[in-house]
Amino acid sequence: MKFLLMTLGCPKNTVDSEMMAQLLVEAGHGATAEATEADLLIVNTCGFIRDARQESYAAMKALARSKRPDQALIAAGCLAQLDCDSIRRRIPEVDAVLGTRSWSEIVQIVDELQQRRHGVCVHVREQGNLVASTRRMALTGRSAYLKIADGCDAGCAYCAIPLIKGPQVSKPVETILREARELVQEGVREIVLIAQDTTAYGRDLGMQDGLPGLLGNLVEEMPADGWLRILYAYPQHISDALVQVMASHPSICHYLDLPLQHGDSDVLRRMRRPHDVDMVHDRIAALRAAMPDIALRSTFIVGFPGETEREFAALLDLLGRIAFDHVGVFTYSRERGTAAADMPGQVPAAIARERHNAAMEAQQQISLSRNREQIGRELRVLVEDTARGQARGRSYRDAPEIDGSVIISGDAPADTFVRVQITGARPYDLLGRVIPTVD
């Protein structure tokens, strides 16, 4: 049988999809990018916020409309875990539902579909979590995500992830190292570590500060010229040991993603987030002291219940004082089952949108200023595509799929590293020219 696997949502879904695809291939099934060629239509959905759910439903409905009687439609992932009954009601063409805590049972689902006579195959577990590991299907490009843990124990008031994924479960160190070796053997040059909170890695395994030790082991698996990048690091868990290991190993990118979510301590308390804003400034000062060239990213939520103009102004003040290189701003999404859904003072959508626009406009100027500081520097760039004498790639300052690019004039083959002289700056991208190598 041939399968089409469509992935929506975050990088953690990407990893699950790559592993599901490999399980299917090992079972004798073949991948295809064309729905008309597929026997199995699989959508790995996202259910984190309302917009993501709508996108997931739209993707499944589009496949359902053109689905042939001999094809099977499988709803997998976060939305399948969160709202199995709704999927079955809204899209009766769905033949199977596979939750986030059961994705490793994809081959079993396919076997059941081949043998079934009627009904929908449902594999949705309500308890526990799943951090399975299998070799990944052949990757494209030279970057890959490596999920070191899944689930979350934080209990933020706005977040549905614990409802979807369950408590945090960390992969054993040896499993992570094996995955890293396999990725490197496939030609991967950049490994991006992901989890709901990478800095909480190993806590469920009895480790107090597991990420620095894991990084020390991972650098031994990386190629000499490779990159190791860290996403989703909570500021309260950025230890001195983590700062030191990042600063000490050239293969660890001087880049960190710190999802702060707000800049006002009162809002952070209501969010059930760490609310010591002074601690955030201290940790960022430590990072910049150890790595003056470090690039920092963060995400923020505007329009959280009860957010006042004063509290929003505190967020803008934080943006100006810290001057992040990259920022994502999101309007609060009221999610069923979360503590924030029932909080008083729900902010009108129009006000939330205004605050979103104001925050993004403020950050755009900050990002432009930070990018202008790069003019004249030589940066090592991983080229991702090239056409007609121009190439596009990323430096250590840009994470795949979420940050900007380096737009390069000159010959630069895809999937290679080149040295680039930065000649210009835009709010989100840098401009540069290839520095010729000397034989």
C-alpha positions as CSV (number, residue, x, y, z in Angstrom):
1,M,0.0,0.0,0.0
2,K,1.1,3.6,-0.6
3,F,0.6,6.3,2.0
4,L,0.4,10.1,2.0
5,L,1.3,11.6,5.3
6,M,0.5,15.3,5.9
7,T,2.0,17.0,8.9
8,L,0.5,20.1,10.6
9,G,1.7,21.9,13.7
10,C,5.0,22.0,15.5
11,P,8.3,20.3,15.0
12,K,7.4,17.6,17.6
13,N,4.7,16.5,15.2
14,T,7.3,16.5,12.4
15,V,9.4,14.0,14.4
16,D,6.4,11.8,15.1
17,S,5.5,11.8,11.4
18,E,9.0,10.9,10.3
19,M,9.0,7.9,12.7
20,M,5.5,6.8,11.7
21,A,6.6,6.9,8.0
22,Q,9.6,4.8,8.8
23,L,7.4,2.2,10.6
24,L,5.1,2.0,7.6
25,V,8.1,1.6,5.2
26,E,9.5,-1.1,7.3
27,A,6.1,-2.9,7.2
28,G,6.3,-2.8,3.4
29,H,4.3,0.3,2.6
30,G,5.5,3.0,0.3
31,A,5.4,6.8,0.6
32,T,3.9,9.1,-2.0
33,A,3.3,12.9,-2.2
34,E,0.2,12.5,-4.4
35,A,-3.2,11.9,-2.8
36,T,-4.5,10.3,-6.0
37,E,-1.7,7.6,-5.7
38,A,-2.3,6.9,-2.0
39,D,-4.2,4.0,-0.5
40,L,-3.8,5.6,3.0
41,L,-4.4,9.3,3.6
42,I,-2.9,10.3,7.0
43,V,-3.1,13.7,8.5
44,N,-1.0,14.3,11.6
45,T,-3.1,17.1,13.1
46,C,-2.5,20.0,15.5
47,G,-4.9,20.8,18.2
48,F,-3.0,23.4,20.3
49,I,-5.2,26.4,19.6
50,R,-8.4,27.2,17.7
51,D,-6.7,28.3,14.5
52,A,-4.6,25.1,14.4
53,R,-7.7,23.0,14.9
54,Q,-9.5,24.8,12.1
55,E,-6.5,24.1,9.8
56,S,-6.5,20.5,10.7
57,Y,-10.2,20.1,10.1
58,A,-9.9,21.9,6.7
59,A,-7.1,19.5,5.6
60,M,-9.0,16.4,6.6
61,K,-12.2,17.7,4.9
62,A,-10.3,18.5,1.7
63,L,-9.0,14.9,1.6
64,A,-12.4,13.5,2.5
65,R,-14.1,15.3,-0.4
66,S,-11.9,13.6,-3.0
67,K,-11.5,10.3,-1.2
68,R,-12.2,7.2,-3.2
69,P,-14.0,4.1,-1.8
70,D,-10.7,2.2,-1.9
71,Q,-8.8,4.8,0.2
72,A,-8.6,5.1,3.9
73,L,-8.4,8.4,5.8
74,I,-6.6,8.4,9.1
75,A,-6.7,11.3,11.6
76,A,-3.6,11.2,13.8
77,G,-1.9,13.6,16.3
78,C,-3.0,16.2,18.7
79,L,-6.5,17.0,17.5
80,A,-7.2,13.2,17.3
81,Q,-6.1,12.9,20.9
82,L,-8.0,15.9,22.1
83,D,-11.3,15.5,20.3
84,C,-11.7,12.1,18.7
85,D,-15.5,12.2,18.9
86,S,-15.7,15.6,17.2
87,I,-13.6,14.3,14.3
88,R,-15.8,11.3,13.8
89,R,-18.9,13.5,13.9
90,R,-17.7,16.2,11.7
91,I,-15.8,14.1,9.2
92,P,-17.7,10.7,8.8
93,E,-15.3,9.7,6.0
94,V,-12.5,9.2,8.6
95,D,-11.7,5.5,8.9
96,A,-9.3,5.6,11.8
97,V,-8.2,7.9,14.7
98,L,-4.7,7.6,16.2
99,G,-3.9,9.8,19.2
100,T,-0.5,11.2,20.3
101,R,-0.1,8.6,22.9
102,S,-0.5,5.8,20.3
103,W,1.2,7.0,17.2
104,S,3.6,4.0,17.2
105,E,0.6,1.8,16.6
106,I,0.3,3.1,13.0
107,V,1.1,-0.3,11.4
108,Q,-1.5,-2.0,13.6
109,I,-4.1,0.6,12.5
110,V,-3.3,-0.2,8.9
111,D,-3.6,-3.9,9.5
112,E,-7.0,-3.4,11.1
113,L,-8.2,-1.3,8.2
114,Q,-7.3,-4.0,5.8
115,Q,-9.2,-6.6,7.8
116,R,-12.2,-4.6,9.0
117,R,-15.7,-4.9,7.8
118,H,-17.3,-1.8,9.4
119,G,-16.7,0.8,12.0
120,V,-13.9,3.2,12.8
121,C,-10.6,2.0,14.2
122,V,-9.8,4.1,17.3
123,H,-6.4,4.0,19.1
124,V,-6.6,6.9,21.6
125,R,-5.2,6.3,25.1
126,E,-6.4,8.6,27.8
127,Q,-3.6,8.0,30.3
128,G,0.2,8.3,30.2
129,N,2.5,9.6,27.5
130,L,4.5,8.2,24.7
131,V,8.1,9.0,23.7
132,A,8.9,6.2,21.3
133,S,12.0,6.0,19.2
134,T,12.6,4.4,15.8
135,R,14.9,5.2,12.9
136,R,13.6,8.1,10.9
137,M,12.4,7.9,7.3
138,A,15.0,9.4,4.8
139,L,15.1,13.2,5.5
140,T,15.4,16.0,3.1
141,G,17.9,18.8,3.6
142,R,20.6,18.9,6.2
143,S,18.6,19.9,9.3
144,A,16.5,17.6,11.6
145,Y,14.7,17.9,14.8
146,L,15.5,15.5,17.7
147,K,12.8,15.2,20.3
148,I,14.4,14.6,23.7
149,A,11.2,14.6,25.7
150,D,7.4,15.0,25.3
151,G,4.5,16.0,27.5
152,C,4.6,18.7,30.1
153,D,4.3,19.1,33.9
154,A,4.3,22.9,34.0
155,G,0.5,23.4,34.1
156,C,0.4,26.8,32.5
157,A,-3.2,28.2,32.7
158,Y,-3.7,28.8,29.0
159,C,-2.1,25.6,27.7
160,A,-3.8,22.4,26.5
161,I,-0.6,20.4,26.0
162,P,-0.8,18.5,29.3
163,L,-4.4,17.5,28.2
164,I,-3.1,16.3,24.9
165,K,0.3,14.8,25.7
166,G,0.2,14.0,29.4
167,P,3.1,14.4,31.8
168,Q,6.6,14.9,30.7
169,V,8.5,11.8,29.7
170,S,12.2,12.1,28.8
171,K,14.0,9.8,26.4
172,P,17.0,7.9,28.0
173,V,20.3,9.5,27.1
174,E,21.5,6.4,25.1
175,T,18.3,6.5,23.0
176,I,18.9,10.2,22.2
177,L,22.6,9.6,21.3
178,R,21.6,6.7,19.0
179,E,19.1,8.9,17.2
180,A,21.8,11.6,16.8
181,R,24.2,9.1,15.4
182,E,21.6,7.9,12.9
183,L,20.8,11.4,11.8
184,V,24.5,12.2,11.3
185,Q,24.9,9.0,9.3
186,E,22.1,10.2,7.0
187,G,24.0,13.4,6.3
188,V,22.3,15.8,8.8
189,R,24.5,18.7,9.7
190,E,22.2,20.6,12.1
191,I,20.3,18.8,14.9
192,V,17.7,20.9,16.7
193,L,16.7,19.7,20.2
194,I,13.0,20.0,21.0
195,A,10.7,19.3,23.9
196,Q,7.9,21.2,25.6
197,D,10.7,22.4,27.9
198,T,14.2,21.2,26.9
199,T,15.6,22.6,30.1
200,A,13.4,20.2,32.1
201,Y,15.0,17.3,30.4
202,G,15.7,14.3,32.7
203,R,13.8,15.5,35.7
204,D,11.5,12.6,35.5
205,L,14.5,10.3,35.2
206,G,15.9,11.7,38.5
207,M,18.3,14.3,37.0
208,Q,18.4,17.8,38.6
209,D,19.9,19.6,35.6
210,G,20.1,17.0,32.8
211,L,20.4,19.2,29.7
212,P,24.0,20.3,30.2
213,G,25.2,16.7,30.5
214,L,23.2,15.6,27.5
215,L,24.7,18.4,25.4
216,G,28.2,17.3,26.5
217,N,27.5,13.8,25.2
218,L,25.7,15.0,22.0
219,V,28.6,17.1,20.8
220,E,30.7,13.9,20.6
221,E,28.2,12.6,18.1
222,M,28.2,15.7,15.9
223,P,30.3,16.2,12.8
224,A,33.2,18.6,13.4
225,D,31.5,21.3,11.4
226,G,27.9,20.5,12.5
227,W,25.4,22.6,14.5
228,L,23.5,21.7,17.7
229,R,20.6,24.0,18.4
230,I,18.4,24.3,21.4
231,L,14.7,25.4,21.3
232,Y,12.1,25.9,24.1
233,A,14.4,26.7,27.1
234,Y,12.6,28.0,30.1
235,P,14.5,30.9,31.7
236,Q,14.2,29.7,35.3
237,H,16.0,26.5,34.3
238,I,18.9,28.1,32.5
239,S,21.7,27.0,34.9
240,D,25.2,28.3,35.0
241,A,26.2,24.8,33.9
242,L,24.0,25.2,30.8
243,V,25.5,28.6,30.0
244,Q,29.0,27.2,30.4
245,V,28.5,24.1,28.1
246,M,26.9,26.3,25.4
247,A,29.9,28.7,25.5
248,S,32.5,25.9,25.6
249,H,31.5,23.8,22.6
250,P,31.8,25.4,19.1
251,S,29.2,23.0,17.7
252,I,26.5,24.3,20.0
253,C,24.9,27.3,18.3
254,H,25.0,30.6,20.3
255,Y,21.3,30.7,20.0
256,L,18.5,30.1,22.5
257,D,14.7,30.2,22.4
258,L,13.2,31.4,25.6
259,P,9.3,31.3,25.6
260,L,8.7,34.0,28.2
261,Q,5.0,34.6,27.2
262,H,4.7,38.0,29.0
263,G,6.7,40.8,30.5
264,D,4.5,41.7,33.5
265,S,4.8,39.7,36.7
266,D,1.0,39.9,37.5
267,V,0.1,38.5,34.1
268,L,2.7,35.8,34.5
269,R,1.2,34.8,37.9
270,R,-2.2,34.5,36.3
271,M,-0.7,32.4,33.6
272,R,0.9,30.2,36.2
273,R,4.3,30.9,34.7
274,P,7.5,31.9,36.5
275,H,6.9,35.5,37.3
276,D,10.3,36.8,38.5
277,V,11.1,39.2,35.7
278,D,14.3,40.3,37.3
279,M,15.4,36.6,37.1
280,V,14.8,36.8,33.4
281,H,17.1,39.8,33.0
282,D,19.8,38.1,35.1
283,R,19.7,34.9,33.1
284,I,19.9,36.8,29.8
285,A,22.8,38.9,31.1
286,A,24.6,35.7,32.0
287,L,24.1,34.3,28.5
288,R,25.3,37.5,26.8
289,A,28.3,37.8,29.1
290,A,29.4,34.3,28.2
291,M,28.4,34.5,24.5
292,P,28.3,38.2,23.4
293,D,27.2,37.1,19.9
294,I,24.2,35.0,21.1
295,A,21.0,35.3,19.2
296,L,17.8,35.2,21.4
297,R,14.3,34.3,20.4
298,S,11.1,34.5,22.5
299,T,7.3,34.2,22.2
300,F,4.6,36.3,23.9
301,I,0.9,36.1,24.4
302,V,-1.2,39.3,24.3
303,G,-4.8,39.6,25.4
304,F,-4.6,37.1,28.3
305,P,-7.6,37.4,30.6
306,G,-7.4,40.5,32.7
307,E,-4.5,42.1,30.8
308,T,-4.6,45.8,31.3
309,E,-3.0,48.6,29.4
310,R,-0.4,48.9,32.1
311,E,0.5,45.2,31.9
312,F,0.7,45.4,28.1
313,A,3.0,48.4,28.4
314,A,5.2,46.3,30.7
315,L,5.5,43.7,27.9
316,L,6.5,46.4,25.4
317,D,9.1,47.7,27.9
318,L,10.6,44.2,28.3
319,L,10.9,43.9,24.5
320,G,12.8,47.2,24.4
321,R,15.0,46.5,27.3
322,I,16.1,43.0,26.3
323,A,16.1,43.5,22.5
324,F,15.5,40.0,21.3
325,D,16.7,39.1,17.9
326,H,13.5,37.2,17.0
327,V,10.1,37.4,18.6
328,G,6.7,35.7,17.9
329,V,3.6,37.3,19.3
330,F,0.3,35.5,19.6
331,T,-3.2,36.5,20.7
332,Y,-4.6,34.5,23.5
333,S,-6.7,31.6,22.5
334,R,-9.4,30.5,24.9
335,E,-9.0,26.7,25.1
336,R,-11.6,24.4,26.6
337,G,-10.4,22.5,29.7
338,T,-7.7,25.0,30.6
339,A,-7.7,27.1,33.8
340,A,-7.6,30.4,31.8
341,A,-10.8,29.5,29.9
342,D,-12.9,30.3,33.0
343,M,-11.0,33.3,34.2
344,P,-12.8,36.7,34.4
345,G,-11.8,39.6,32.3
346,Q,-11.6,37.9,28.9
347,V,-10.0,40.6,26.6
348,P,-12.1,41.5,23.6
349,A,-10.7,40.1,20.3
350,A,-10.4,43.6,18.8
351,I,-8.2,44.8,21.6
352,A,-6.1,41.7,21.6
353,R,-5.5,42.2,17.8
354,E,-4.5,45.8,18.4
355,R,-2.0,44.8,21.0
356,H,-0.6,42.1,18.8
357,N,0.0,44.6,16.0
358,A,1.6,47.1,18.3
359,A,3.9,44.5,19.8
360,M,4.9,43.2,16.4
361,E,5.5,46.7,15.1
362,A,7.7,47.5,18.1
363,Q,9.7,44.3,17.6
364,Q,10.1,44.8,13.9
365,Q,12.2,47.9,14.6
366,I,14.2,46.0,17.3
367,S,14.9,43.1,14.9
368,L,16.0,45.5,12.2
369,S,18.4,47.2,14.6
370,R,19.8,43.9,15.7
371,N,20.2,42.8,12.1
372,R,22.0,46.0,11.1
373,E,24.6,45.1,13.8
374,Q,25.5,42.1,11.7
375,I,26.5,44.2,8.6
376,G,30.2,43.7,8.0
377,R,30.4,40.3,9.8
378,E,31.4,37.1,8.2
379,L,28.8,34.4,9.0
380,R,28.8,30.7,8.2
381,V,25.6,29.9,6.4
382,L,23.8,26.6,5.7
383,V,22.4,27.0,2.2
384,E,18.9,25.6,1.8
385,D,18.0,26.5,-1.7
386,T,19.5,28.2,-4.7
387,A,18.3,29.6,-8.1
388,R,19.4,32.0,-10.7
389,G,22.5,33.3,-9.0
390,Q,20.9,33.8,-5.7
391,A,20.7,31.5,-2.7
392,R,18.9,31.4,0.7
393,G,20.2,29.9,3.9
394,R,20.5,30.3,7.6
395,S,23.3,31.3,10.0
396,Y,23.6,30.1,13.6
397,R,21.3,33.1,14.4
398,D,18.2,31.5,12.7
399,A,16.3,28.4,13.5
400,P,14.7,26.4,10.7
401,E,11.1,27.4,9.7
402,I,10.6,30.1,12.4
403,D,13.3,32.7,11.9
404,G,14.6,34.7,9.0
405,S,17.1,33.9,6.3
406,V,20.4,35.0,4.8
407,I,19.8,36.0,1.2
408,I,23.0,35.4,-0.7
409,S,24.3,36.7,-4.0
410,G,26.8,34.4,-5.6
411,D,27.3,30.7,-6.2
412,A,26.2,28.6,-3.2
413,P,25.2,25.0,-3.7
414,A,22.2,23.8,-1.6
415,D,22.9,21.7,1.5
416,T,26.4,23.1,2.0
417,F,28.0,25.5,4.4
418,V,29.5,28.7,2.9
419,R,31.1,31.8,4.4
420,V,29.1,34.9,3.7
421,Q,29.9,38.6,4.1
422,I,26.8,40.4,5.5
423,T,26.2,43.5,3.4
424,G,22.6,44.5,4.3
425,A,19.8,44.0,6.7
426,R,16.0,43.8,6.7
427,P,13.7,43.4,9.7
428,Y,13.7,39.6,9.3
429,D,16.5,38.7,6.8
430,L,20.1,39.5,6.2
431,L,21.7,40.1,2.8
432,G,25.2,38.9,1.9
433,R,27.7,37.7,-0.7
434,V,29.7,34.5,-0.8
435,I,33.3,34.8,0.3
436,P,35.3,32.7,-2.2
437,T,37.3,29.9,-0.8
438,V,41.1,29.9,-1.3
439,D,42.5,26.6,-2.6
